[in-house]
Amino acid sequence: MNIVLKPEMFTNNKLSVSYGDREALFTIVDEEFFGRNRLGKINRMVILVRKLSTTGQVLDERQCTTIIGMGDGFAGIKSDNPMLRGKLMNKDNMEECVVELYEDE
């Protein structure tokens, strides 16, 4: 299943997408830390994929890669923009990316 994420799809920076026997949970992390620290600003996306039983019980869950141009056993991220390859997907570039949610491991 391929999906292009758009800001209007999120509620409180969260989105849930069900497909087959799985559920993908997308979270936008957009935080700025003030004061004397080295944290600065965090702008990234977190993807958690859960494999569910027929009763809805979580059988397995994995945090997936958010590096554009990479994939793992659960999801992959592609972009036609070569400047984004190797960078982290975030709220600013997610509309230029296609998230592929794999149905088979």
DOZA-415959 format. One record per atom (N, C-alpha, C): residue number from 1; residue in one letter; atom name; x, y, z. Coordinates in Angstrom, 1 decimal, always signed. Atoms other than C-alpha are relative to their C-alpha. Layout:
<rec pos="NUM" code="A" site="CA" c1="X" c2="Y" c3="Z"/>
...
//
This chain:
<rec pos="1" code="M" site="N" c1="+0.8" c2="-1.2" c3="+0.0"/>
<rec pos="1" code="M" site="CA" c1="+0.0" c2="+0.0" c3="+0.0"/>
<rec pos="1" code="M" site="C" c1="+0.9" c2="+1.2" c3="+0.0"/>
<rec pos="2" code="N" site="N" c1="-0.8" c2="-1.2" c3="+0.1"/>
<rec pos="2" code="N" site="CA" c1="+1.4" c2="+3.4" c3="-1.0"/>
<rec pos="2" code="N" site="C" c1="-0.9" c2="+1.2" c3="+0.5"/>
<rec pos="3" code="I" site="N" c1="+0.8" c2="-1.1" c3="-0.6"/>
<rec pos="3" code="I" site="CA" c1="+0.4" c2="+6.6" c3="+0.8"/>
<rec pos="3" code="I" site="C" c1="+0.9" c2="+1.2" c3="+0.0"/>
<rec pos="4" code="V" site="N" c1="-0.6" c2="-1.2" c3="-0.1"/>
<rec pos="4" code="V" site="CA" c1="+1.4" c2="+10.2" c3="+0.5"/>
<rec pos="4" code="V" site="C" c1="-0.6" c2="+0.8" c3="+1.2"/>
<rec pos="5" code="L" site="N" c1="+0.5" c2="-0.6" c3="-1.2"/>
<rec pos="5" code="L" site="CA" c1="+1.1" c2="+11.9" c3="+3.9"/>
<rec pos="5" code="L" site="C" c1="-0.2" c2="+1.5" c3="-0.2"/>
<rec pos="6" code="K" site="N" c1="+0.3" c2="-1.5" c3="+0.1"/>
<rec pos="6" code="K" site="CA" c1="-0.5" c2="+15.4" c3="+4.1"/>
<rec pos="6" code="K" site="C" c1="-0.4" c2="+0.5" c3="+1.4"/>
<rec pos="7" code="P" site="N" c1="+0.3" c2="-0.5" c3="-1.3"/>
<rec pos="7" code="P" site="CA" c1="-0.9" c2="+17.6" c3="+7.1"/>
<rec pos="7" code="P" site="C" c1="-1.4" c2="-0.1" c3="+0.5"/>
<rec pos="8" code="E" site="N" c1="+1.4" c2="+0.1" c3="-0.4"/>
<rec pos="8" code="E" site="CA" c1="-4.7" c2="+17.5" c3="+7.0"/>
<rec pos="8" code="E" site="C" c1="-0.4" c2="-1.4" c3="+0.4"/>
<rec pos="9" code="M" site="N" c1="+0.3" c2="+1.4" c3="-0.4"/>
<rec pos="9" code="M" site="CA" c1="-4.6" c2="+13.7" c3="+7.5"/>
<rec pos="9" code="M" site="C" c1="+0.3" c2="-0.2" c3="+1.5"/>
<rec pos="10" code="F" site="N" c1="-0.5" c2="+0.1" c3="-1.4"/>
<rec pos="10" code="F" site="CA" c1="-3.1" c2="+14.2" c3="+11.0"/>
<rec pos="10" code="F" site="C" c1="-1.0" c2="+0.7" c3="+1.0"/>
<rec pos="11" code="T" site="N" c1="+0.7" c2="-0.6" c3="-1.2"/>
<rec pos="11" code="T" site="CA" c1="-5.0" c2="+14.9" c3="+14.3"/>
<rec pos="11" code="T" site="C" c1="+0.9" c2="+0.0" c3="+1.1"/>
<rec pos="12" code="N" site="N" c1="-1.0" c2="-0.1" c3="-1.1"/>
<rec pos="12" code="N" site="CA" c1="-2.8" c2="+16.2" c3="+17.1"/>
<rec pos="12" code="N" site="C" c1="+1.3" c2="-0.7" c3="-0.4"/>
<rec pos="13" code="N" site="N" c1="-1.2" c2="+0.5" c3="+0.5"/>
<rec pos="13" code="N" site="CA" c1="+0.2" c2="+15.2" c3="+15.0"/>
<rec pos="13" code="N" site="C" c1="+0.1" c2="-1.6" c3="-0.1"/>
<rec pos="14" code="K" site="N" c1="+0.0" c2="+1.5" c3="+0.1"/>
<rec pos="14" code="K" site="CA" c1="-0.9" c2="+11.5" c3="+14.8"/>
<rec pos="14" code="K" site="C" c1="-1.0" c2="-0.5" c3="-1.1"/>
<rec pos="15" code="L" site="N" c1="+0.8" c2="+0.6" c3="+1.0"/>
<rec pos="15" code="L" site="CA" c1="-2.3" c2="+9.3" c3="+12.1"/>
<rec pos="15" code="L" site="C" c1="+0.1" c2="-1.5" c3="+0.1"/>
<rec pos="16" code="S" site="N" c1="+0.1" c2="+1.4" c3="-0.1"/>
<rec pos="16" code="S" site="CA" c1="-3.4" c2="+5.7" c3="+12.1"/>
<rec pos="16" code="S" site="C" c1="-0.5" c2="-0.5" c3="-1.4"/>
<rec pos="17" code="V" site="N" c1="+0.5" c2="+0.6" c3="+1.3"/>
<rec pos="17" code="V" site="CA" c1="-3.7" c2="+3.6" c3="+8.8"/>
<rec pos="17" code="V" site="C" c1="+0.0" c2="-1.5" c3="+0.2"/>
<rec pos="18" code="S" site="N" c1="+0.1" c2="+1.4" c3="-0.1"/>
<rec pos="18" code="S" site="CA" c1="-5.0" c2="+0.1" c3="+8.8"/>
<rec pos="18" code="S" site="C" c1="+0.1" c2="-0.6" c3="-1.4"/>
<rec pos="19" code="Y" site="N" c1="-0.1" c2="+0.7" c3="+1.3"/>
<rec pos="19" code="Y" site="CA" c1="-4.1" c2="-2.3" c3="+6.0"/>
<rec pos="19" code="Y" site="C" c1="+0.3" c2="-1.5" c3="+0.3"/>
<rec pos="20" code="G" site="N" c1="-0.2" c2="+1.5" c3="-0.3"/>
<rec pos="20" code="G" site="CA" c1="-4.4" c2="-6.1" c3="+5.9"/>
<rec pos="20" code="G" site="C" c1="-0.1" c2="-0.3" c3="+1.4"/>
<rec pos="21" code="D" site="N" c1="+0.0" c2="+0.4" c3="-1.4"/>
<rec pos="21" code="D" site="CA" c1="-3.6" c2="-7.5" c3="+9.3"/>
<rec pos="21" code="D" site="C" c1="+1.0" c2="+1.0" c3="+0.8"/>
<rec pos="22" code="R" site="N" c1="-0.9" c2="-0.9" c3="-0.6"/>
<rec pos="22" code="R" site="CA" c1="-1.5" c2="-4.4" c3="+10.2"/>
<rec pos="22" code="R" site="C" c1="-0.6" c2="+1.4" c3="+0.2"/>
<rec pos="23" code="E" site="N" c1="+0.4" c2="-1.4" c3="-0.3"/>
<rec pos="23" code="E" site="CA" c1="-1.8" c2="-0.9" c3="+11.5"/>
<rec pos="23" code="E" site="C" c1="+1.3" c2="+0.8" c3="+0.0"/>
<rec pos="24" code="A" site="N" c1="-1.1" c2="-0.9" c3="+0.0"/>
<rec pos="24" code="A" site="CA" c1="+0.7" c2="+1.9" c3="+10.8"/>
<rec pos="24" code="A" site="C" c1="-0.4" c2="+1.2" c3="+0.8"/>
<rec pos="25" code="L" site="N" c1="+0.3" c2="-1.2" c3="-0.8"/>
<rec pos="25" code="L" site="CA" c1="+0.9" c2="+4.7" c3="+13.4"/>
<rec pos="25" code="L" site="C" c1="+1.1" c2="+1.0" c3="-0.3"/>
<rec pos="26" code="F" site="N" c1="-1.0" c2="-1.1" c3="+0.3"/>
<rec pos="26" code="F" site="CA" c1="+2.6" c2="+7.9" c3="+12.2"/>
<rec pos="26" code="F" site="C" c1="-0.2" c2="+1.1" c3="+1.0"/>
<rec pos="27" code="T" site="N" c1="+0.0" c2="-1.1" c3="-1.0"/>
<rec pos="27" code="T" site="CA" c1="+3.6" c2="+10.6" c3="+14.7"/>
<rec pos="27" code="T" site="C" c1="+1.0" c2="+1.0" c3="-0.5"/>
<rec pos="28" code="I" site="N" c1="-0.9" c2="-1.1" c3="+0.3"/>
<rec pos="28" code="I" site="CA" c1="+5.0" c2="+14.0" c3="+13.8"/>
<rec pos="28" code="I" site="C" c1="+0.6" c2="+0.5" c3="+1.3"/>
<rec pos="29" code="V" site="N" c1="-0.7" c2="-0.5" c3="-1.2"/>
<rec pos="29" code="V" site="CA" c1="+7.6" c2="+15.0" c3="+16.4"/>
<rec pos="29" code="V" site="C" c1="+0.6" c2="+1.4" c3="-0.4"/>
<rec pos="30" code="D" site="N" c1="-0.4" c2="-1.4" c3="+0.3"/>
<rec pos="30" code="D" site="CA" c1="+8.0" c2="+18.8" c3="+16.2"/>
<rec pos="30" code="D" site="C" c1="+0.1" c2="+0.8" c3="+1.3"/>
<rec pos="31" code="E" site="N" c1="-0.2" c2="-0.6" c3="-1.3"/>
<rec pos="31" code="E" site="CA" c1="+9.5" c2="+20.1" c3="+19.4"/>
<rec pos="31" code="E" site="C" c1="+1.2" c2="+0.9" c3="-0.1"/>
<rec pos="32" code="E" site="N" c1="-1.2" c2="-0.9" c3="-0.1"/>
<rec pos="32" code="E" site="CA" c1="+11.8" c2="+23.0" c3="+20.2"/>
<rec pos="32" code="E" site="C" c1="+0.3" c2="+0.1" c3="+1.5"/>
<rec pos="33" code="F" site="N" c1="-0.4" c2="+0.0" c3="-1.4"/>
<rec pos="33" code="F" site="CA" c1="+13.8" c2="+23.0" c3="+23.4"/>
<rec pos="33" code="F" site="C" c1="+0.8" c2="+1.3" c3="+0.2"/>
<rec pos="34" code="F" site="N" c1="-0.7" c2="-1.3" c3="-0.3"/>
<rec pos="34" code="F" site="CA" c1="+14.8" c2="+26.4" c3="+24.8"/>
<rec pos="34" code="F" site="C" c1="+0.9" c2="-0.1" c3="+1.2"/>
<rec pos="35" code="G" site="N" c1="-0.9" c2="+0.0" c3="-1.2"/>
<rec pos="35" code="G" site="CA" c1="+17.4" c2="+27.2" c3="+27.4"/>
<rec pos="35" code="G" site="C" c1="+1.4" c2="-0.5" c3="-0.4"/>
<rec pos="36" code="R" site="N" c1="-1.4" c2="+0.4" c3="+0.2"/>
<rec pos="36" code="R" site="CA" c1="+21.0" c2="+26.0" c3="+27.8"/>
<rec pos="36" code="R" site="C" c1="+0.0" c2="-1.5" c3="-0.1"/>
<rec pos="37" code="N" site="N" c1="-0.1" c2="+1.4" c3="+0.3"/>
<rec pos="37" code="N" site="CA" c1="+20.9" c2="+22.7" c3="+26.1"/>
<rec pos="37" code="N" site="C" c1="+0.5" c2="-0.2" c3="-1.4"/>
<rec pos="38" code="R" site="N" c1="-0.4" c2="+0.3" c3="+1.4"/>
<rec pos="38" code="R" site="CA" c1="+22.1" c2="+21.1" c3="+22.9"/>
<rec pos="38" code="R" site="C" c1="-1.1" c2="-0.6" c3="-0.8"/>
<rec pos="39" code="L" site="N" c1="+1.1" c2="+0.7" c3="+0.7"/>
<rec pos="39" code="L" site="CA" c1="+18.7" c2="+19.7" c3="+21.9"/>
<rec pos="39" code="L" site="C" c1="-0.5" c2="+0.8" c3="-1.2"/>
<rec pos="40" code="G" site="N" c1="+0.5" c2="-0.8" c3="+1.1"/>
<rec pos="40" code="G" site="CA" c1="+17.5" c2="+22.6" c3="+19.8"/>
<rec pos="40" code="G" site="C" c1="-1.4" c2="-0.4" c3="-0.4"/>
<rec pos="41" code="K" site="N" c1="+1.3" c2="+0.3" c3="+0.6"/>
<rec pos="41" code="K" site="CA" c1="+14.7" c2="+21.7" c3="+17.5"/>
<rec pos="41" code="K" site="C" c1="+0.0" c2="-1.5" c3="-0.6"/>
<rec pos="42" code="I" site="N" c1="+0.1" c2="+1.3" c3="+0.5"/>
<rec pos="42" code="I" site="CA" c1="+13.5" c2="+18.2" c3="+16.7"/>
<rec pos="42" code="I" site="C" c1="-1.2" c2="+0.0" c3="-1.0"/>
<rec pos="43" code="N" site="N" c1="+1.0" c2="-0.1" c3="+1.1"/>
<rec pos="43" code="N" site="CA" c1="+11.6" c2="+17.9" c3="+13.4"/>
<rec pos="43" code="N" site="C" c1="+0.1" c2="-1.4" c3="-0.7"/>
<rec pos="44" code="R" site="N" c1="-0.1" c2="+1.3" c3="+0.7"/>
<rec pos="44" code="R" site="CA" c1="+11.0" c2="+14.3" c3="+12.3"/>
<rec pos="44" code="R" site="C" c1="-1.3" c2="-0.8" c3="+0.1"/>
<rec pos="45" code="M" site="N" c1="+1.1" c2="+0.9" c3="+0.0"/>
<rec pos="45" code="M" site="CA" c1="+8.5" c2="+11.5" c3="+11.8"/>
<rec pos="45" code="M" site="C" c1="+0.3" c2="-1.3" c3="+0.6"/>
<rec pos="46" code="V" site="N" c1="-0.2" c2="+1.3" c3="-0.5"/>
<rec pos="46" code="V" site="CA" c1="+8.1" c2="+8.3" c3="+13.7"/>
<rec pos="46" code="V" site="C" c1="-1.1" c2="-0.9" c3="-0.6"/>
<rec pos="47" code="I" site="N" c1="+0.9" c2="+1.0" c3="+0.6"/>
<rec pos="47" code="I" site="CA" c1="+6.5" c2="+5.2" c3="+12.1"/>
<rec pos="47" code="I" site="C" c1="+0.1" c2="-1.3" c3="+0.8"/>
<rec pos="48" code="L" site="N" c1="+0.1" c2="+1.2" c3="-0.7"/>
<rec pos="48" code="L" site="CA" c1="+5.3" c2="+2.3" c3="+14.2"/>
<rec pos="48" code="L" site="C" c1="-1.0" c2="-0.9" c3="-0.7"/>
<rec pos="49" code="V" site="N" c1="+0.9" c2="+0.9" c3="+0.7"/>
<rec pos="49" code="V" site="CA" c1="+3.8" c2="-0.7" c3="+12.4"/>
<rec pos="49" code="V" site="C" c1="-0.3" c2="-1.2" c3="+1.0"/>
<rec pos="50" code="R" site="N" c1="+0.5" c2="+1.1" c3="-0.8"/>
<rec pos="50" code="R" site="CA" c1="+1.8" c2="-3.3" c3="+14.4"/>
<rec pos="50" code="R" site="C" c1="-0.6" c2="-1.1" c3="-0.8"/>
<rec pos="51" code="K" site="N" c1="+0.7" c2="+1.2" c3="+0.6"/>
<rec pos="51" code="K" site="CA" c1="+0.8" c2="-6.8" c3="+13.2"/>
<rec pos="51" code="K" site="C" c1="-1.0" c2="-0.4" c3="+1.0"/>
<rec pos="52" code="L" site="N" c1="+1.1" c2="+0.3" c3="-0.9"/>
<rec pos="52" code="L" site="CA" c1="-2.6" c2="-7.6" c3="+14.7"/>
<rec pos="52" code="L" site="C" c1="-0.6" c2="-1.4" c3="-0.3"/>
<rec pos="53" code="S" site="N" c1="+0.8" c2="+1.3" c3="+0.2"/>
<rec pos="53" code="S" site="CA" c1="-4.5" c2="-10.9" c3="+15.3"/>
<rec pos="53" code="S" site="C" c1="-1.4" c2="+0.3" c3="-0.5"/>
<rec pos="54" code="T" site="N" c1="+1.4" c2="-0.2" c3="+0.4"/>
<rec pos="54" code="T" site="CA" c1="-8.0" c2="-11.4" c3="+14.1"/>
<rec pos="54" code="T" site="C" c1="-0.9" c2="+0.7" c3="+1.1"/>
<rec pos="55" code="T" site="N" c1="+0.7" c2="-0.6" c3="-1.1"/>
<rec pos="55" code="T" site="CA" c1="-9.2" c2="-10.2" c3="+17.5"/>
<rec pos="55" code="T" site="C" c1="+0.5" c2="+1.4" c3="+0.4"/>
<rec pos="56" code="G" site="N" c1="-0.6" c2="-1.3" c3="-0.2"/>
<rec pos="56" code="G" site="CA" c1="-7.1" c2="-7.0" c3="+17.3"/>
<rec pos="56" code="G" site="C" c1="+1.1" c2="+0.1" c3="+1.0"/>
<rec pos="57" code="Q" site="N" c1="-1.1" c2="+0.0" c3="-0.9"/>
<rec pos="57" code="Q" site="CA" c1="-4.4" c2="-8.1" c3="+19.7"/>
<rec pos="57" code="Q" site="C" c1="+1.3" c2="+0.2" c3="-0.7"/>
<rec pos="58" code="V" site="N" c1="-1.3" c2="-0.3" c3="+0.7"/>
<rec pos="58" code="V" site="CA" c1="-0.9" c2="-6.8" c3="+18.9"/>
<rec pos="58" code="V" site="C" c1="+0.9" c2="-1.3" c3="+0.1"/>
<rec pos="59" code="L" site="N" c1="-0.9" c2="+1.2" c3="+0.1"/>
<rec pos="59" code="L" site="CA" c1="+1.3" c2="-9.8" c3="+17.8"/>
<rec pos="59" code="L" site="C" c1="+1.4" c2="+0.4" c3="-0.1"/>
<rec pos="60" code="D" site="N" c1="-1.3" c2="-0.5" c3="+0.2"/>
<rec pos="60" code="D" site="CA" c1="+4.3" c2="-7.8" c3="+16.8"/>
<rec pos="60" code="D" site="C" c1="+0.0" c2="+1.5" c3="-0.3"/>
<rec pos="61" code="E" site="N" c1="+0.0" c2="-1.4" c3="+0.4"/>
<rec pos="61" code="E" site="CA" c1="+5.3" c2="-4.2" c3="+16.5"/>
<rec pos="61" code="E" site="C" c1="+1.5" c2="+0.4" c3="-0.2"/>
<rec pos="62" code="R" site="N" c1="-1.3" c2="-0.4" c3="+0.4"/>
<rec pos="62" code="R" site="CA" c1="+8.3" c2="-2.5" c3="+14.9"/>
<rec pos="62" code="R" site="C" c1="+0.0" c2="+1.5" c3="-0.3"/>
<rec pos="63" code="Q" site="N" c1="-0.2" c2="-1.3" c3="+0.4"/>
<rec pos="63" code="Q" site="CA" c1="+9.6" c2="+1.0" c3="+14.6"/>
<rec pos="63" code="Q" site="C" c1="+0.7" c2="+0.0" c3="-1.3"/>
<rec pos="64" code="C" site="N" c1="-0.5" c2="+0.1" c3="+1.4"/>
<rec pos="64" code="C" site="CA" c1="+10.3" c2="+1.6" c3="+10.9"/>
<rec pos="64" code="C" site="C" c1="+0.9" c2="+1.1" c3="-0.3"/>
<rec pos="65" code="T" site="N" c1="-0.9" c2="-1.1" c3="+0.5"/>
<rec pos="65" code="T" site="CA" c1="+12.9" c2="+3.6" c3="+9.1"/>
<rec pos="65" code="T" site="C" c1="-0.8" c2="+1.2" c3="-0.5"/>
<rec pos="66" code="T" site="N" c1="+0.6" c2="-1.2" c3="+0.6"/>
<rec pos="66" code="T" site="CA" c1="+12.1" c2="+7.2" c3="+8.3"/>
<rec pos="66" code="T" site="C" c1="+1.1" c2="+0.7" c3="-0.9"/>
<rec pos="67" code="I" site="N" c1="-1.0" c2="-0.6" c3="+0.9"/>
<rec pos="67" code="I" site="CA" c1="+15.2" c2="+7.7" c3="+6.1"/>
<rec pos="67" code="I" site="C" c1="-0.5" c2="-0.2" c3="-1.5"/>
<rec pos="68" code="I" site="N" c1="+0.5" c2="-0.1" c3="+1.4"/>
<rec pos="68" code="I" site="CA" c1="+14.1" c2="+8.7" c3="+2.6"/>
<rec pos="68" code="I" site="C" c1="+0.9" c2="-0.8" c3="-0.9"/>
<rec pos="69" code="G" site="N" c1="-0.7" c2="+0.9" c3="+0.9"/>
<rec pos="69" code="G" site="CA" c1="+15.2" c2="+6.1" c3="+0.0"/>
<rec pos="69" code="G" site="C" c1="+0.4" c2="-1.3" c3="+0.6"/>
<rec pos="70" code="M" site="N" c1="-0.3" c2="+1.2" c3="-0.7"/>
<rec pos="70" code="M" site="CA" c1="+15.4" c2="+3.3" c3="+2.5"/>
<rec pos="70" code="M" site="C" c1="-1.3" c2="-0.8" c3="+0.3"/>
<rec pos="71" code="G" site="N" c1="+1.1" c2="+0.8" c3="-0.4"/>
<rec pos="71" code="G" site="CA" c1="+13.1" c2="+0.4" c3="+3.5"/>
<rec pos="71" code="G" site="C" c1="+0.5" c2="-1.0" c3="+1.0"/>
<rec pos="72" code="D" site="N" c1="-0.3" c2="+1.2" c3="-0.9"/>
<rec pos="72" code="D" site="CA" c1="+12.9" c2="-2.4" c3="+6.1"/>
<rec pos="72" code="D" site="C" c1="-1.1" c2="-1.0" c3="-0.3"/>
<rec pos="73" code="G" site="N" c1="+1.0" c2="+1.1" c3="+0.3"/>
<rec pos="73" code="G" site="CA" c1="+10.6" c2="-5.4" c3="+6.4"/>
<rec pos="73" code="G" site="C" c1="-1.4" c2="+0.5" c3="+0.1"/>
<rec pos="74" code="F" site="N" c1="+1.3" c2="-0.4" c3="-0.2"/>
<rec pos="74" code="F" site="CA" c1="+7.6" c2="-3.3" c3="+7.2"/>
<rec pos="74" code="F" site="C" c1="-0.4" c2="+1.2" c3="-0.8"/>
<rec pos="75" code="A" site="N" c1="+0.3" c2="-1.2" c3="+0.8"/>
<rec pos="75" code="A" site="CA" c1="+7.8" c2="+0.0" c3="+5.3"/>
<rec pos="75" code="A" site="C" c1="+1.3" c2="+0.6" c3="-0.7"/>
<rec pos="76" code="G" site="N" c1="-1.1" c2="-0.6" c3="+0.7"/>
<rec pos="76" code="G" site="CA" c1="+9.9" c2="+2.0" c3="+2.9"/>
<rec pos="76" code="G" site="C" c1="-0.5" c2="+1.4" c3="-0.4"/>
<rec pos="77" code="I" site="N" c1="+0.4" c2="-1.4" c3="+0.3"/>
<rec pos="77" code="I" site="CA" c1="+10.0" c2="+5.7" c3="+1.9"/>
<rec pos="77" code="I" site="C" c1="+0.8" c2="+0.3" c3="-1.3"/>
<rec pos="78" code="K" site="N" c1="-0.5" c2="-0.4" c3="+1.3"/>
<rec pos="78" code="K" site="CA" c1="+10.6" c2="+6.9" c3="-1.7"/>
<rec pos="78" code="K" site="C" c1="-0.3" c2="+1.5" c3="-0.3"/>
<rec pos="79" code="S" site="N" c1="+0.2" c2="-1.4" c3="+0.4"/>
<rec pos="79" code="S" site="CA" c1="+10.9" c2="+10.4" c3="-3.2"/>
<rec pos="79" code="S" site="C" c1="+0.6" c2="+0.1" c3="-1.4"/>
<rec pos="80" code="D" site="N" c1="-0.6" c2="-0.3" c3="+1.3"/>
<rec pos="80" code="D" site="CA" c1="+11.4" c2="+11.6" c3="-6.8"/>
<rec pos="80" code="D" site="C" c1="+1.0" c2="+1.2" c3="+0.1"/>
<rec pos="81" code="N" site="N" c1="-1.0" c2="-1.1" c3="-0.2"/>
<rec pos="81" code="N" site="CA" c1="+13.4" c2="+14.5" c3="-5.3"/>
<rec pos="81" code="N" site="C" c1="+1.3" c2="-0.6" c3="+0.5"/>
<rec pos="82" code="P" site="N" c1="-1.3" c2="+0.6" c3="-0.4"/>
<rec pos="82" code="P" site="CA" c1="+17.0" c2="+13.3" c3="-5.3"/>
<rec pos="82" code="P" site="C" c1="+0.7" c2="+0.8" c3="+1.2"/>
<rec pos="83" code="M" site="N" c1="-0.6" c2="-0.8" c3="-1.2"/>
<rec pos="83" code="M" site="CA" c1="+17.9" c2="+16.1" c3="-2.7"/>
<rec pos="83" code="M" site="C" c1="-0.5" c2="-0.6" c3="+1.3"/>
<rec pos="84" code="L" site="N" c1="+0.5" c2="+0.5" c3="-1.3"/>
<rec pos="84" code="L" site="CA" c1="+15.8" c2="+14.3" c3="-0.1"/>
<rec pos="84" code="L" site="C" c1="+0.6" c2="-1.4" c3="+0.4"/>
<rec pos="85" code="R" site="N" c1="-0.5" c2="+1.3" c3="-0.3"/>
<rec pos="85" code="R" site="CA" c1="+17.4" c2="+10.9" c3="-0.4"/>
<rec pos="85" code="R" site="C" c1="+1.1" c2="+0.0" c3="+1.1"/>
<rec pos="86" code="G" site="N" c1="-1.0" c2="+0.1" c3="-1.1"/>
<rec pos="86" code="G" site="CA" c1="+19.3" c2="+9.9" c3="+2.8"/>
<rec pos="86" code="G" site="C" c1="-0.4" c2="+0.9" c3="+1.2"/>
<rec pos="87" code="K" site="N" c1="+0.5" c2="-0.9" c3="-1.1"/>
<rec pos="87" code="K" site="CA" c1="+17.4" c2="+12.6" c3="+4.9"/>
<rec pos="87" code="K" site="C" c1="-1.1" c2="-0.7" c3="+0.7"/>
<rec pos="88" code="L" site="N" c1="+1.2" c2="+0.4" c3="-0.8"/>
<rec pos="88" code="L" site="CA" c1="+14.8" c2="+12.0" c3="+7.6"/>
<rec pos="88" code="L" site="C" c1="-1.2" c2="+0.6" c3="-0.5"/>
<rec pos="89" code="M" site="N" c1="+1.3" c2="-0.5" c3="+0.4"/>
<rec pos="89" code="M" site="CA" c1="+11.2" c2="+12.3" c3="+6.6"/>
<rec pos="89" code="M" site="C" c1="-0.5" c2="+0.8" c3="+1.2"/>
<rec pos="90" code="N" site="N" c1="+0.6" c2="-0.8" c3="-1.0"/>
<rec pos="90" code="N" site="CA" c1="+9.5" c2="+15.1" c3="+8.5"/>
<rec pos="90" code="N" site="C" c1="-1.2" c2="+0.7" c3="-0.5"/>
<rec pos="91" code="K" site="N" c1="+1.3" c2="-0.6" c3="+0.4"/>
<rec pos="91" code="K" site="CA" c1="+6.4" c2="+17.3" c3="+8.4"/>
<rec pos="91" code="K" site="C" c1="+0.2" c2="+1.0" c3="-1.2"/>
<rec pos="92" code="D" site="N" c1="-0.2" c2="-0.9" c3="+1.1"/>
<rec pos="92" code="D" site="CA" c1="+8.1" c2="+19.7" c3="+5.9"/>
<rec pos="92" code="D" site="C" c1="+0.2" c2="-0.7" c3="-1.3"/>
<rec pos="93" code="N" site="N" c1="-0.3" c2="+0.7" c3="+1.3"/>
<rec pos="93" code="N" site="CA" c1="+9.1" c2="+17.1" c3="+3.3"/>
<rec pos="93" code="N" site="C" c1="-0.9" c2="-1.2" c3="-0.2"/>
<rec pos="94" code="M" site="N" c1="+0.8" c2="+1.3" c3="+0.2"/>
<rec pos="94" code="M" site="CA" c1="+6.4" c2="+14.3" c3="+3.8"/>
<rec pos="94" code="M" site="C" c1="-0.8" c2="+0.0" c3="-1.2"/>
<rec pos="95" code="E" site="N" c1="+0.8" c2="+0.0" c3="+1.2"/>
<rec pos="95" code="E" site="CA" c1="+4.3" c2="+15.5" c3="+0.9"/>
<rec pos="95" code="E" site="C" c1="+0.8" c2="-0.3" c3="-1.3"/>
<rec pos="96" code="E" site="N" c1="-0.8" c2="+0.4" c3="+1.2"/>
<rec pos="96" code="E" site="CA" c1="+7.2" c2="+14.9" c3="-1.5"/>
<rec pos="96" code="E" site="C" c1="+0.4" c2="-1.4" c3="+0.1"/>
<rec pos="97" code="C" site="N" c1="-0.4" c2="+1.4" c3="-0.1"/>
<rec pos="97" code="C" site="CA" c1="+7.5" c2="+11.3" c3="-0.3"/>
<rec pos="97" code="C" site="C" c1="-1.2" c2="-0.9" c3="-0.1"/>
<rec pos="98" code="V" site="N" c1="+1.0" c2="+1.1" c3="+0.1"/>
<rec pos="98" code="V" site="CA" c1="+5.6" c2="+8.1" c3="-0.9"/>
<rec pos="98" code="V" site="C" c1="+0.5" c2="-1.1" c3="+1.1"/>
<rec pos="99" code="V" site="N" c1="-0.3" c2="+1.1" c3="-1.0"/>
<rec pos="99" code="V" site="CA" c1="+5.5" c2="+5.7" c3="+2.1"/>
<rec pos="99" code="V" site="C" c1="-0.7" c2="-1.3" c3="-0.5"/>
<rec pos="100" code="E" site="N" c1="+0.5" c2="+1.3" c3="+0.4"/>
<rec pos="100" code="E" site="CA" c1="+5.2" c2="+2.1" c3="+1.0"/>
<rec pos="100" code="E" site="C" c1="-0.2" c2="-0.9" c3="+1.2"/>
<rec pos="101" code="L" site="N" c1="+0.2" c2="+0.9" c3="-1.1"/>
<rec pos="101" code="L" site="CA" c1="+3.6" c2="-0.1" c3="+3.7"/>
<rec pos="101" code="L" site="C" c1="-0.1" c2="-1.4" c3="-0.6"/>
<rec pos="102" code="Y" site="N" c1="+0.0" c2="+1.4" c3="+0.5"/>
<rec pos="102" code="Y" site="CA" c1="+4.5" c2="-3.7" c3="+3.0"/>
<rec pos="102" code="Y" site="C" c1="-0.9" c2="-0.9" c3="+0.7"/>
<rec pos="103" code="E" site="N" c1="+1.0" c2="+0.9" c3="-0.6"/>
<rec pos="103" code="E" site="CA" c1="+1.9" c2="-6.3" c3="+3.6"/>
<rec pos="103" code="E" site="C" c1="+0.6" c2="-1.4" c3="+0.4"/>
<rec pos="104" code="D" site="N" c1="-0.7" c2="+1.3" c3="-0.3"/>
<rec pos="104" code="D" site="CA" c1="+4.4" c2="-9.3" c3="+3.7"/>
<rec pos="104" code="D" site="C" c1="+1.3" c2="+0.4" c3="+0.6"/>
<rec pos="105" code="E" site="N" c1="-1.3" c2="-0.2" c3="-0.6"/>
<rec pos="105" code="E" site="CA" c1="+7.5" c2="-9.5" c3="+5.8"/>
<rec pos="105" code="E" site="C" c1="+1.1" c2="-0.6" c3="-0.9"/>
//
